[in-house]
């Protein structure tokens, strides 16, 4: 005896038809997206959106967009099951807070690196490794002008780390 739907025993009903306790027709809109071996997938979507609304949404969409729509509904439904009030927005907010905290940590780490480099530069110039040391006599501008000439503006920077470094970079 042939029916307009699936033959009895040919294939198990999809998860949606099984949950809704109805016959799964051959042209069932749910079957491609809610296989029988994933019953929780449809159960969550049904709980949040309702089978009738999901059916209407899928019927109104072109076939090539239905898979993406089902993926979005499943994601939102799972988020709503975990957090009934905020759903996906709660997850997005939580991730945004994590991003903000990590960006703050990164900025602090970068500032610490700059602070350490300034201290290292200041330490080298105070211990005889800087521009005025015997190994590096004079600034580049004085070398260009010859040993007798003294530059009007000496461009070598000397950092007073006691007043600059400690107050600016301390947290």
ROSE-4610 file (N, C-alpha, C; in Angstrom, 1 decimal, always signed):
// ROSE-4610
residu = [X/X/X/X/X/X/X/X/X/X/X/X/X/X/X/X/X/X/X/X/X/X/X/X/X/X/X/X/X/X/X/X/X/X/X/X/X/X/X/X/X/X/X/X/X/X/X/X/X/X/X/X/X/X/X/X/X/X/X/X/X/X/X/X/X/X/X/X/X/X/X/X/X/X/X/X/X/X/X/X/X/X/X/X/X/X/X/X/X/X/X/X/X/X/X/X/X/X/X/X/X/X/X/X/X/X/X/X/X/X/X/X/X/X/X/X/X/X/X/X/X/X/X/X/X/X/X/X/X/X/X/X/X/X/X/X/X/X/X/X/X/X/X/X/X/X/X/X/X/X/X/X/X/X/X/X/X/X/X/X/X/X/X/X/X/X/X/X/X/X/X/X/X/X/X/X/X/X/X/X/X/X/X/X/X/X/X/X/X/X/X/X/X/X/X/X/X/X/X/X/X/X/X/X/X/X/X/X/X/X/X/X/X/X/X/X/X/X/X/X/X/X/X/X/X/X/X/X/X/X/X/X/X/X/X/X/X/X/X/X/X/X/X/X/X/X/X/X/X/X/X/X/X/X/X/X/X/X/X/X/X/X/X/X/X/X/X/X/X/X/X/X/X/X/X/X/X/X/X/X/X/X/X/X/X/X/X/X/X/X/X/X/X/X/X/X/X/X/X/X/X/X/X/X/X/X/X/X/X/X/X/X/X/X/X/X/X/X/X/X/X/X/X/X/X/X/X/X/X/X/X/X/X/X/X/X/X/X/X/X/X/X/X/X/X/X/X/X/X/X/X/X/X/X/X/X/X/X/X/X/X/X/X/X/X/X/X/X/X/X/X/X/X/X/X/X/X/X/X/X/X/X/X/X/X/X/X/X/X/X/X/X/X/X/X/X/X/X/X/X/X/X/X/X/X/X/X/X/X/X/X/X/X/X/X/X/X/X/X/X/X/X/X/X/X/X/X/X/X/X/X/X/X/X/X/X/X/X/X/X/X/X/X/X/X/X/X/X/X/X/X/X/X/X/X/X/X/X/X/X/X/X/X/X/X/X/X/X/X/X/X/X/X/X/X/X/X/X/X/X/X/X/X/X/X/X/X/X/X/X/X/X/X/X/X/X/X/X/X/X/X/X/X/X/X/X/X/X/X/X/X/X/X]
num = [1/1/1/2/2/2/3/3/3/4/4/4/5/5/5/6/6/6/7/7/7/8/8/8/9/9/9/10/10/10/11/11/11/12/12/12/13/13/13/14/14/14/15/15/15/16/16/16/17/17/17/18/18/18/19/19/19/20/20/20/21/21/21/22/22/22/23/23/23/24/24/24/25/25/25/26/26/26/27/27/27/28/28/28/29/29/29/30/30/30/31/31/31/32/32/32/33/33/33/34/34/34/35/35/35/36/36/36/37/37/37/38/38/38/39/39/39/40/40/40/41/41/41/42/42/42/43/43/43/44/44/44/45/45/45/46/46/46/47/47/47/48/48/48/49/49/49/50/50/50/51/51/51/52/52/52/53/53/53/54/54/54/55/55/55/56/56/56/57/57/57/58/58/58/59/59/59/60/60/60/61/61/61/62/62/62/63/63/63/64/64/64/65/65/65/66/66/66/67/67/67/68/68/68/69/69/69/70/70/70/71/71/71/72/72/72/73/73/73/74/74/74/75/75/75/76/76/76/77/77/77/78/78/78/79/79/79/80/80/80/81/81/81/82/82/82/83/83/83/84/84/84/85/85/85/86/86/86/87/87/87/88/88/88/89/89/89/90/90/90/91/91/91/92/92/92/93/93/93/94/94/94/95/95/95/96/96/96/97/97/97/98/98/98/99/99/99/100/100/100/101/101/101/102/102/102/103/103/103/104/104/104/105/105/105/106/106/106/107/107/107/108/108/108/109/109/109/110/110/110/111/111/111/112/112/112/113/113/113/114/114/114/115/115/115/116/116/116/117/117/117/118/118/118/119/119/119/120/120/120/121/121/121/122/122/122/123/123/123/124/124/124/125/125/125/126/126/126/127/127/127/128/128/128/129/129/129/130/130/130/131/131/131/132/132/132/133/133/133/134/134/134/135/135/135/136/136/136/137/137/137/138/138/138/139/139/139/140/140/140/141/141/141/142/142/142/143/143/143/144/144/144/145/145/145/146/146/146/147/147/147/148/148/148/149/149/149/150/150/150/151/151/151/152/152/152/153/153/153/154/154/154/155/155/155/156/156/156/157/157/157/158/158/158/159/159/159/160/160/160/161/161/161/162/162/162/163/163/163/164/164/164/165/165/165/166/166/166/167/167/167/168/168/168/169/169/169/170/170/170/171/171/171]
x = [+0.8/+0.0/+0.9/+0.8/+1.6/+0.9/+1.6/+1.1/+1.8/+1.3/+2.0/+3.2/+3.4/+4.6/+5.6/+6.5/+7.5/+6.8/+7.4/+6.9/+7.2/+6.3/+6.5/+7.7/+8.7/+9.9/+11.0/+10.8/+11.9/+12.9/+12.6/+13.5/+12.9/+13.7/+13.1/+12.6/+11.6/+11.2/+12.3/+12.3/+13.3/+13.0/+14.0/+13.9/+12.6/+12.3/+11.2/+9.8/+9.7/+8.4/+8.3/+9.4/+9.4/+9.0/+9.5/+9.2/+7.7/+7.3/+5.9/+4.9/+5.4/+4.6/+3.7/+4.3/+3.5/+4.3/+3.6/+4.2/+5.1/+6.3/+7.3/+7.1/+6.6/+6.4/+7.7/+7.7/+8.9/+9.4/+8.5/+8.9/+8.9/+9.2/+9.2/+10.3/+9.9/+10.8/+11.9/+11.6/+12.5/+13.6/+13.2/+14.1/+15.5/+15.8/+17.2/+18.0/+17.4/+18.2/+18.1/+17.2/+17.0/+16.9/+18.1/+18.1/+17.7/+17.2/+16.7/+17.7/+19.0/+20.1/+20.5/+19.8/+20.1/+18.8/+18.2/+16.9/+17.0/+18.1/+18.2/+18.3/+18.8/+18.9/+17.6/+16.6/+15.3/+14.5/+14.8/+14.1/+14.3/+15.6/+15.9/+15.3/+15.4/+14.8/+13.3/+12.6/+11.2/+10.8/+11.6/+11.4/+11.5/+12.4/+12.6/+11.7/+11.7/+11.0/+9.6/+9.4/+8.1/+8.2/+7.6/+7.7/+7.0/+5.9/+5.1/+5.9/+6.5/+7.3/+8.5/+9.2/+10.4/+9.9/+8.8/+8.2/+8.0/+7.3/+7.0/+8.3/+9.3/+10.6/+11.2/+11.3/+11.9/+11.2/+9.8/+9.0/+9.2/+9.5/+9.6/+11.0/+12.0/+13.3/+13.6/+14.5/+14.9/+15.7/+15.7/+16.3/+17.8/+18.5/+19.9/+20.2/+19.3/+19.5/+19.0/+18.3/+17.7/+18.7/+19.8/+20.8/+21.4/+21.7/+22.3/+21.2/+20.0/+18.9/+18.8/+18.8/+18.7/+19.9/+21.1/+22.3/+22.2/+21.7/+21.5/+20.4/+19.3/+18.3/+18.8/+19.6/+20.1/+21.1/+21.9/+22.9/+22.2/+21.2/+20.4/+19.6/+19.0/+18.3/+19.2/+20.3/+21.3/+21.7/+21.9/+22.3/+21.2/+19.9/+18.8/+18.5/+18.9/+18.7/+19.7/+21.0/+22.0/+21.7/+21.2/+21.0/+19.6/+18.5/+17.2/+16.9/+17.6/+17.3/+18.1/+19.4/+20.2/+20.6/+20.6/+20.9/+22.2/+22.3/+23.5/+24.1/+23.2/+23.7/+24.5/+24.2/+24.9/+26.3/+26.4/+27.6/+28.5/+27.9/+28.7/+29.2/+28.4/+28.8/+29.9/+29.8/+30.9/+32.2/+32.1/+33.3/+33.9/+33.0/+33.5/+34.2/+33.7/+34.4/+35.8/+35.8/+37.1/+38.1/+37.6/+38.5/+39.0/+38.1/+38.5/+39.5/+39.4/+40.3/+41.7/+41.7/+42.9/+43.6/+42.8/+43.4/+44.1/+43.5/+44.1/+45.4/+45.3/+46.5/+47.7/+47.3/+48.3/+48.9/+48.0/+48.5/+49.5/+49.1/+50.0/+51.3/+51.3/+52.5/+53.4/+52.8/+53.5/+54.2/+53.4/+54.0/+55.1/+55.0/+56.1/+57.4/+57.2/+58.3/+59.0/+58.2/+58.8/+59.5/+58.9/+59.5/+60.9/+60.9/+62.2/+63.2/+62.8/+63.8/+64.3/+63.5/+64.0/+64.9/+64.6/+65.5/+66.8/+66.8/+68.0/+68.8/+68.2/+69.0/+69.6/+68.9/+69.4/+70.5/+70.4/+71.4/+72.7/+72.6/+73.8/+74.5/+73.7/+74.4/+75.0/+74.5/+75.1/+76.3/+76.5/+77.6/+78.7/+78.7/+79.8/+79.6/+78.4/+78.2/+77.4/+77.1/+76.3/+77.2/+76.6/+77.2/+78.5/+78.6/+79.8/+80.9/+80.8/+81.8/+83.0/+84.1/+85.4/+85.2/+84.4/+84.2/+83.4/+82.7/+81.9/+82.0/+83.1/+83.5/+82.7/+81.8/+81.1/+79.8/+79.0/+77.8/+78.1/+77.2/+77.4/+77.5/+76.9/+77.0/+78.4/+79.0/+80.3/+81.4/+81.1/+82.0/+82.0/+80.8/+80.7/+81.4/+81.4/+82.0/+83.5/+84.0/+85.4/+85.6/+86.8/+87.1/+87.2/+87.5/+87.7/+86.4/+85.4/+84.1/+83.2/+82.5/+81.5/+80.2/+79.2/+77.9/+77.1/+76.3/+75.5/+74.4/+73.7/+72.7/+73.2/+73.3/+73.7/+72.4/+72.2/+70.9/+70.9/+72.0/+72.0/+71.0/+70.2/+69.2/+69.6/+69.6/+69.9/+68.6/+68.3/+67.0/+67.3/+66.6/+66.7/+65.6/+66.0/+65.0/+64.3/+65.0/+64.4/+63.1/+63.2/+62.0/+61.1/+61.6/+60.7/+60.2/+61.0/+60.6/+59.7/+60.1/+59.4/+58.0/+57.9/+56.6/+55.6/+56.1/+55.2/+54.8/+55.7/+55.4/+54.9/+54.9/+54.5/+52.9/+52.5/+51.0/+50.5]
y = [-1.2/+0.0/+1.2/+2.1/+3.3/+4.4/+5.2/+6.5/+7.6/+8.8/+10.0/+10.4/+9.9/+10.2/+9.1/+9.0/+7.9/+6.6/+5.5/+4.2/+3.8/+3.1/+2.6/+1.7/+2.0/+1.1/+1.4/+2.4/+2.7/+3.5/+4.6/+5.4/+5.9/+6.0/+6.5/+7.9/+8.4/+9.8/+10.7/+11.9/+12.9/+13.2/+13.9/+14.2/+15.1/+16.0/+16.9/+16.1/+15.3/+14.5/+13.5/+12.9/+12.0/+12.7/+13.9/+14.7/+15.1/+15.5/+16.0/+14.9/+13.6/+12.4/+12.5/+12.7/+12.8/+12.0/+11.7/+10.9/+11.9/+11.3/+12.1/+11.9/+12.9/+12.8/+12.9/+12.4/+12.4/+13.8/+14.8/+16.2/+17.0/+16.3/+17.0/+18.1/+19.3/+20.4/+20.3/+19.5/+19.4/+18.3/+17.3/+16.1/+16.4/+17.2/+17.5/+18.1/+18.8/+19.6/+19.0/+18.1/+17.6/+16.0/+15.4/+13.9/+13.2/+12.0/+11.2/+11.0/+11.0/+10.7/+11.9/+13.1/+14.3/+14.9/+14.1/+14.6/+15.9/+16.1/+17.3/+18.6/+18.5/+19.6/+20.2/+19.4/+19.9/+20.3/+19.5/+19.7/+21.1/+21.6/+22.9/+24.0/+23.8/+24.7/+24.8/+23.7/+23.7/+24.4/+24.2/+24.8/+26.3/+26.8/+28.3/+28.9/+28.4/+29.0/+28.4/+27.2/+26.5/+25.9/+24.7/+24.0/+24.7/+25.3/+26.0/+27.2/+28.0/+29.1/+28.7/+27.6/+27.1/+26.6/+26.0/+25.5/+26.7/+27.7/+28.9/+29.6/+29.7/+30.4/+29.6/+28.3/+27.4/+27.4/+27.4/+27.5/+28.8/+29.9/+31.2/+31.4/+30.6/+30.8/+29.9/+30.4/+29.5/+28.3/+27.2/+26.0/+26.2/+27.0/+27.1/+28.0/+28.6/+29.4/+28.7/+27.7/+27.0/+26.4/+25.8/+25.2/+26.3/+27.5/+28.5/+29.0/+29.1/+29.5/+28.5/+27.2/+26.2/+26.3/+26.5/+26.6/+27.8/+28.9/+30.1/+29.8/+29.2/+28.8/+27.9/+26.9/+25.9/+26.6/+27.5/+28.2/+29.1/+29.8/+30.7/+29.9/+28.8/+27.9/+27.4/+26.9/+26.3/+27.4/+28.6/+29.7/+30.1/+30.0/+30.4/+29.3/+28.1/+27.0/+27.2/+27.6/+27.9/+29.2/+30.2/+31.5/+32.0/+31.7/+32.0/+33.5/+34.4/+35.8/+36.4/+36.2/+36.9/+36.1/+34.8/+34.0/+34.4/+34.6/+34.9/+36.2/+37.2/+38.5/+38.4/+37.5/+37.3/+36.7/+35.8/+35.2/+36.2/+37.1/+38.1/+39.1/+39.5/+40.5/+39.9/+38.6/+38.0/+38.0/+37.7/+37.6/+39.1/+40.1/+41.4/+41.9/+41.5/+41.8/+41.2/+39.9/+39.2/+40.0/+40.4/+41.1/+42.4/+43.1/+44.4/+44.1/+43.1/+42.8/+42.4/+41.6/+41.2/+42.4/+43.3/+44.5/+45.4/+45.4/+46.2/+45.5/+44.2/+43.5/+43.7/+43.7/+43.9/+45.3/+46.3/+47.6/+47.8/+47.2/+47.2/+46.5/+45.4/+44.7/+45.5/+46.1/+46.9/+48.1/+48.7/+49.8/+49.4/+48.2/+47.6/+47.4/+46.9/+46.7/+48.1/+49.1/+50.4/+50.9/+50.7/+51.1/+50.4/+49.1/+48.4/+48.8/+49.1/+49.6/+51.0/+51.8/+53.2/+53.0/+52.1/+51.9/+51.3/+50.4/+49.8/+50.8/+51.6/+52.7/+53.6/+54.0/+54.9/+54.2/+53.0/+52.2/+52.1/+51.9/+51.8/+53.2/+54.3/+55.6/+56.0/+55.5/+55.9/+55.0/+53.9/+53.0/+53.0/+54.0/+54.2/+53.5/+53.0/+52.4/+53.3/+54.5/+55.4/+56.2/+57.3/+58.1/+58.8/+59.1/+59.8/+58.9/+57.6/+56.7/+56.7/+56.2/+56.1/+55.3/+54.3/+53.4/+54.1/+55.2/+55.9/+57.4/+58.0/+59.3/+60.3/+61.1/+62.1/+61.7/+62.7/+62.4/+62.3/+61.7/+61.6/+63.0/+64.0/+65.3/+65.9/+65.6/+66.1/+65.4/+64.2/+63.4/+64.0/+64.4/+65.0/+66.3/+67.1/+68.4/+68.4/+67.3/+67.3/+67.3/+67.0/+66.9/+68.3/+69.3/+70.6/+71.3/+71.1/+71.8/+71.2/+72.1/+71.6/+72.0/+71.0/+71.2/+72.2/+73.0/+74.0/+73.2/+72.2/+71.4/+70.0/+69.4/+68.0/+67.2/+66.4/+65.6/+64.3/+64.0/+62.8/+63.0/+62.0/+62.1/+61.4/+62.1/+61.5/+61.5/+60.3/+60.1/+60.1/+60.9/+60.9/+59.9/+58.7/+57.7/+57.9/+58.5/+58.7/+59.6/+60.6/+61.5/+61.1/+60.6/+60.3/+58.9/+57.9/+56.5/+56.0/+56.3/+55.7/+56.3/+57.6/+58.2/+57.9/+57.8/+57.6/+56.2/+55.3/+53.9/+53.0/+53.6/+52.8/+52.7/+51.5/+51.2/+51.1]
z = [+0.0/+0.0/+0.0/-1.0/-1.1/-0.5/+0.2/+0.7/+0.1/+0.2/-0.4/+0.3/+1.6/+2.4/+2.3/+3.3/+3.3/+3.6/+3.1/+3.4/+4.8/+5.4/+6.8/+6.8/+7.6/+7.7/+6.8/+5.8/+4.9/+5.6/+6.3/+7.0/+8.3/+9.3/+10.6/+10.4/+11.2/+11.1/+11.6/+11.1/+11.5/+13.0/+13.6/+15.0/+15.3/+14.3/+14.5/+14.5/+13.5/+13.4/+14.6/+15.0/+16.1/+17.4/+17.7/+18.9/+18.8/+17.6/+17.4/+17.3/+17.2/+17.1/+15.9/+14.8/+13.5/+12.5/+11.4/+10.3/+9.5/+9.2/+8.5/+7.0/+6.4/+4.9/+4.2/+2.9/+2.1/+1.9/+1.8/+1.6/+2.9/+4.0/+5.3/+5.3/+5.6/+5.6/+6.7/+7.8/+8.9/+8.6/+7.9/+7.7/+7.3/+6.3/+6.0/+7.1/+8.0/+9.0/+10.4/+10.7/+12.0/+11.9/+11.7/+11.5/+12.8/+12.6/+13.8/+14.8/+14.5/+15.5/+16.3/+16.1/+16.8/+17.4/+18.3/+18.8/+19.6/+20.4/+21.2/+20.4/+19.2/+18.3/+18.0/+17.6/+17.4/+18.7/+19.7/+21.0/+21.5/+21.4/+21.9/+21.0/+19.7/+18.7/+18.9/+19.1/+19.3/+20.6/+21.7/+23.0/+22.9/+22.1/+22.0/+21.0/+19.8/+18.7/+18.4/+18.7/+18.4/+17.0/+16.8/+15.6/+14.4/+14.7/+13.7/+13.2/+14.1/+13.6/+12.8/+13.2/+12.5/+11.1/+11.0/+9.8/+8.9/+9.4/+8.6/+8.1/+9.0/+8.6/+7.4/+7.6/+6.6/+5.3/+5.3/+4.1/+3.3/+4.0/+3.4/+2.8/+3.2/+2.7/+1.5/+0.6/-0.5/+0.1/-0.6/-0.1/+0.2/-0.6/-0.4/+0.9/+1.5/+2.7/+3.9/+3.8/+4.9/+5.9/+5.4/+6.2/+7.2/+6.6/+7.5/+8.5/+8.1/+9.0/+10.2/+9.8/+10.9/+11.8/+11.3/+12.1/+13.1/+12.6/+13.4/+14.5/+14.1/+15.1/+16.2/+15.8/+16.7/+17.7/+17.1/+18.0/+19.0/+18.5/+19.4/+20.5/+20.0/+20.9/+22.0/+21.6/+22.6/+23.6/+23.1/+24.0/+24.9/+24.4/+25.3/+26.3/+26.0/+27.0/+28.1/+27.8/+28.8/+29.6/+28.9/+29.5/+28.9/+29.6/+29.1/+28.9/+29.7/+29.6/+28.5/+28.4/+27.4/+26.1/+26.2/+25.0/+24.4/+23.1/+22.4/+22.8/+23.2/+23.6/+24.8/+25.8/+27.0/+26.6/+25.7/+25.3/+24.6/+23.8/+23.1/+24.1/+25.0/+26.1/+26.9/+27.3/+28.0/+27.3/+26.0/+25.1/+25.0/+24.9/+24.7/+26.0/+27.2/+28.4/+28.5/+28.0/+28.0/+27.1/+25.9/+25.0/+25.6/+26.3/+26.9/+28.0/+28.8/+29.8/+29.2/+28.2/+27.5/+26.8/+26.3/+25.7/+26.7/+27.9/+29.0/+29.5/+29.6/+30.0/+29.0/+27.7/+26.6/+26.7/+26.9/+27.0/+28.2/+29.3/+30.5/+30.2/+29.5/+29.2/+28.2/+27.3/+26.3/+27.0/+28.0/+28.7/+29.6/+30.2/+31.0/+30.1/+28.9/+28.0/+27.7/+27.4/+27.1/+28.4/+29.5/+30.8/+31.0/+30.8/+30.9/+29.9/+28.7/+27.7/+28.1/+28.6/+29.1/+30.2/+31.2/+32.3/+31.8/+30.9/+30.4/+29.6/+28.8/+28.1/+29.1/+30.2/+31.2/+31.9/+32.2/+33.0/+32.1/+30.8/+30.0/+29.9/+29.8/+29.7/+31.0/+32.2/+33.5/+33.8/+33.2/+33.4/+32.4/+31.6/+30.6/+29.3/+29.0/+27.7/+26.7/+27.2/+26.3/+25.4/+24.9/+23.8/+24.3/+25.6/+26.1/+26.6/+26.4/+26.9/+26.0/+26.5/+25.7/+24.5/+24.5/+23.3/+22.3/+22.6/+21.7/+22.0/+21.6/+22.0/+21.2/+21.9/+21.2/+20.5/+20.2/+19.4/+17.9/+17.2/+15.7/+15.1/+15.6/+15.1/+15.3/+16.4/+16.7/+15.8/+15.5/+14.6/+13.2/+12.8/+11.4/+11.3/+12.4/+12.4/+12.7/+13.1/+13.4/+14.9/+15.3/+16.7/+17.4/+16.7/+17.3/+17.5/+16.6/+16.7/+17.7/+18.4/+19.4/+18.8/+18.8/+18.2/+19.1/+18.4/+19.1/+19.8/+19.1/+19.8/+19.8/+21.0/+21.1/+21.2/+20.2/+20.1/+20.9/+21.6/+22.4/+23.6/+23.8/+24.8/+26.1/+27.2/+28.5/+29.3/+29.7/+30.4/+31.9/+32.7/+34.1/+34.6/+34.8/+35.1/+36.4/+37.3/+38.7/+38.6/+37.8/+37.7/+36.5/+35.5/+34.3/+34.4/+34.5/+34.4/+35.5/+36.8/+37.9/+38.1/+37.9/+38.1/+37.0/+35.7/+34.6/+34.4/+34.7/+34.4/+35.5/+36.7/+37.9/+37.8/+38.2/+38.2/+39.6]
